[in-house]
Each structure stands twice: as C-alpha cells, then as structure tokens.
Amino acid sequence: MSSLIDNVQDRFKSTSHAVALLALKALSGAVLGLTLALIFQEIIQYGVLSFILVTVVVTGSILRISKTWSWTHILIFDLICVLIALLLRMYILIAPGA
C-alpha cells in the first residue's frame, strides 16, 4: 500500500512540475505575443482581429519552439526578452525627435 501512495505522490509531483512549466511557457509566449502585436499595431494600424491573430500565432509558436525546453532554458529566454525590452525602451527614450 505504501508503494502505491509513493507512486501517486511521484506522479502528482511530476505532473505539477509539468503543468507549472507549461504555464510559464504560455505566459512567456503571451507576453511576447502581446508585445509584438502592440508594436505591429502601432506600425501598420491594423484592427482588433489582426491583433488577436498575431498574439495567438506568436504564443503558439513560442509554445511549439519551447516544447523540449526545461526550466533553465525558459528562464534564460525570459531574461533575454527582458534585456531586449530594456534596450528598446532605452532606444525610445534617447531617440531624437521623439
């Protein structure tokens, strides 16, 4: 009976880790998708349907690309995205004529 309980606990632990990792990947993809959709909406001036489409496509692409990534890979990807966002923010603040 104790081996059954240990087996259930191990499966619950591995499932919890997998769900949390999937949620982090989806959140990373959604943030990147929303950011790119906002940038493209300002540049191209498209409507709400295209905004949603770009967000969903980028989120799905990030989920597809990061299928085999572990916690370390996704955290490094998030760090790189944050650093690029800070670089773009600095460029916008320093840009002449803005």
N, C-alpha and C positions, 0 to 999 in steps of 0.2 A: 504494500500500500504506500509506503514511503517513497518508493521509486516512481510510482505514478504521480505523486504530489510533486516530486522533484522535476519530473518530466514536464508537468503542466507549468511549473514556475519557470523553467528554462524557456519553454515556448512563449510564455507570456512576456518574458524579458526580451527575447529576440524580436518578437512582434512589436513590442513597444519601441524598441530602437529603430526598427524599420519604418514604422509609422512616423516617428519623430523626424527621421532623416528625410522621408518623403515630404513631410510638411515644410521642412526647412528649404528643400529644393523648390517646392512650389512657391513658397514665399519669395525666395530669391528671384525666381523666374517672373513672378507677378510684379515685383518692384522694378526689375529691369524692363519688363514689357510696358508698364505704365510710363516709365521714364522715356523710353523710345517713342511711345505713342504720343506723349505730350510734345516731344521735340519735333516729330514729323507733323503733328497737327499745327504747330506754330509756323513751320516752314511751308507746308503745302496747303494749309487751310482746308482740310477735308472735314467730313461730318462725323457724327457720333458712331454710325455703323462701322466706318473705317477705323475709328479709334478703338472700338471694341475688338475688331478683327485683328488689328496689329497687336493688341495686348494679348489676346488668346494665342495667336501664332507664335509670338516670342516666348510666352510662358510654356507652351507645348514644346517648342524647340529646345529650350533650356532643360526641361524635364527629360526629353529624349537624349540630349547630349550627355547629361549627367547621370544616366542610368546606372553606370558602373562606379560612380564616384563614392568615396567614403566621406566620413565627417571631415577629415583633414582637407580633402580636395574641395569640398563645397565651402568650407570656411576660408580657404585661400582664395577661391573665386570671389567670395563676398568681399574680402579685403581688397582685392584688385579692383573690383567695381567701385568700392568706396573711394579708393585713391584716385581713380579716373574721374569720379564725380567731383572730388575736391579740386582736381586740376581744371576741369571745365568751369567750375564756379570761380576759380581764381582768374581764368581767362576772361570770363564775362565781366568780372569786376574791374579788371585792368584794361579791357578793350577800349580803344579810343573811339569817341563819338557815340558811345552807348547811352 
